C-alpha cells in the first residue's frame, strides 16, 4: 500500500509540473504531489480521502487536468 506521509518524487504529469513551477512553498508542493499520487493510486484510508478531497476542492481545475492527463496515458 502506498503511503503519502512524504512524497519525494518527481511529478508524472505536465499539469503538476506547471503548478509546481508556480509555487515555491513546501506544503503546496507536498499537496500537489499528493494529489497526483492520489489520482494514480488512491489509498482507502479515511485520512487520505479527506486530504485529497480538500485539495481537490481548492484546485478543481488542476485535479481535472491531472485526471485527464493520466487517462490519456
BELHU-V209792 format. One record per residue. PHI is phi in whole degrees, 0 to 359 (none if undefined). NEAR is the number of other C-alpha atoms within 12 Angstrom. D_FIRST is the distance of its C-alpha to the first C-alpha in Angstrom with 1 decimal. Layout:
BEGIN
((PHI | NEAR | D_FIRST) (PHI | NEAR | D_FIRST))
END
This chain:
BEGIN
((none | 9 | 0.0) (287 | 16 | 3.8) (244 | 17 | 6.5) (242 | 27 | 9.8) (298 | 15 | 12.3) (228 | 16 | 13.9) (250 | 22 | 13.8) (238 | 16 | 16.2) (219 | 16 | 16.5) (278 | 17 | 19.1) (292 | 26 | 19.2) (263 | 23 | 19.0) (250 | 29 | 21.4) (295 | 22 | 25.0) (301 | 26 | 24.8) (289 | 35 | 22.6) (301 | 21 | 24.7) (297 | 19 | 27.8) (295 | 27 | 26.4) (293 | 25 | 25.6) (295 | 15 | 29.1) (274 | 13 | 30.4) (228 | 16 | 28.9) (231 | 13 | 28.9) (271 | 13 | 27.3) (302 | 14 | 24.2) (291 | 16 | 22.8) (291 | 21 | 23.5) (299 | 27 | 21.8) (299 | 29 | 18.6) (295 | 34 | 18.9) (295 | 44 | 19.6) (292 | 36 | 16.7) (298 | 38 | 14.4) (300 | 42 | 16.1) (297 | 39 | 15.8) (299 | 32 | 12.1) (299 | 32 | 12.0) (294 | 30 | 14.4) (284 | 22 | 12.5) (207 | 19 | 9.2) (290 | 23 | 9.6) (288 | 21 | 7.2) (257 | 16 | 9.4) (276 | 15 | 10.5) (297 | 11 | 14.1) (299 | 15 | 14.3) (294 | 24 | 12.2) (299 | 20 | 14.3) (296 | 17 | 17.5) (296 | 24 | 16.9) (299 | 31 | 16.4) (298 | 21 | 19.4) (295 | 18 | 21.5) (293 | 28 | 20.9) (298 | 25 | 21.7) (300 | 15 | 24.8) (278 | 17 | 26.0) (221 | 22 | 25.3) (303 | 16 | 25.8) (295 | 16 | 27.5) (298 | 28 | 24.9) (301 | 32 | 22.0) (294 | 22 | 24.2) (296 | 24 | 24.9) (297 | 33 | 21.3) (301 | 26 | 20.6) (296 | 18 | 23.8) (294 | 19 | 23.2) (292 | 22 | 19.8) (292 | 12 | 21.5) (290 | 9 | 24.4) (82 | 11 | 22.2))
END
